[in-house]
Amino acid sequence: MKINVLILVLLVVPCVSWADDNSDFGAKPLQEYDNQQNKLILLQQFYDTARSKALDFKMQVDKLTEENRKLTEENEKLKTQLKEKEGGGN
């Protein structure tokens, strides 16, 4: 019985000390995975923000384009009226 305990101690102690030396053996892949997940989350947030800003910008461009179209039409009407007025006054 004492020999079995001695053999067990002789086998377990080196294994435990080896496990302590390599304690990050299982943690490194998990840490890498967490780092990759965090990077993916940050990229997704960046993409969402960029997409949102791009959509806002497109809406502003569309609004300004429509406003420009209306002002151009109004300008053409005023030019026509001015030409008629000048032509009628001469």
C-alpha positions in Angstrom: 0.0 0.0 0.0 2.8 2.4 0.9 4.5 1.6 -2.4 1.4 2.4 -4.3 1.1 5.7 -2.6 4.7 6.5 -3.2 4.4 5.6 -6.9 1.3 7.7 -7.2 3.0 10.7 -5.6 6.0 10.2 -7.8 3.8 10.2 -10.9 1.4 12.9 -9.9 3.8 15.6 -8.6 5.8 15.9 -11.8 2.5 16.0 -13.8 1.1 18.8 -11.6 4.3 20.8 -11.8 4.4 20.3 -15.6 0.7 21.5 -15.8 1.6 24.6 -13.7 4.5 25.4 -16.1 2.2 25.1 -19.1 -0.9 26.6 -17.4 -1.5 28.9 -20.3 -1.5 26.0 -22.7 -5.3 25.9 -22.8 -5.7 29.6 -22.1 -3.8 30.9 -25.1 -6.1 29.5 -27.8 -9.1 30.8 -25.8 -7.5 34.2 -25.4 -6.7 34.3 -29.1 -10.3 33.3 -29.8 -11.6 36.1 -27.5 -9.2 38.6 -29.2 -10.5 37.6 -32.6 -14.1 37.8 -31.4 -13.4 41.3 -30.0 -11.8 42.4 -33.3 -14.8 41.1 -35.2 -17.2 42.9 -32.9 -15.2 46.2 -33.4 -15.2 45.7 -37.2 -18.9 45.1 -37.2 -19.5 48.2 -35.1 -17.2 50.2 -37.5 -19.1 48.8 -40.5 -22.5 49.6 -39.0 -21.4 53.2 -38.2 -19.9 53.7 -41.6 -23.0 52.3 -43.3 -25.2 54.5 -41.2 -23.2 57.6 -42.0 -23.1 56.7 -45.7 -26.9 56.3 -45.7 -27.3 59.7 -44.0 -24.9 61.3 -46.5 -26.9 59.7 -49.4 -30.1 61.1 -47.9 -28.5 64.6 -47.7 -27.3 64.3 -51.3 -30.7 63.3 -52.5 -32.3 66.1 -50.6 -29.9 68.7 -52.0 -30.2 67.3 -55.5 -34.0 67.7 -55.3 -33.6 71.2 -53.9 -31.2 72.0 -56.7 -33.6 70.7 -59.3 -36.4 72.9 -57.9 -34.2 75.9 -57.8 -33.0 75.3 -61.4 -36.6 75.1 -62.6 -37.5 78.3 -60.7 -34.4 80.0 -62.2 -35.4 79.0 -65.7 -38.9 80.3 -65.1 -37.5 83.6 -63.9 -35.1 83.9 -66.9 -38.1 83.2 -69.2 -40.1 85.9 -67.4 -37.2 88.4 -67.6 -36.8 87.8 -71.3 -40.5 88.3 -71.9 -40.4 91.4 -69.8 -37.4 92.8 -71.6 -38.7 91.8 -74.9 -42.1 93.3 -74.2 -40.6 96.6 -72.9 -38.5 97.2 -76.0 
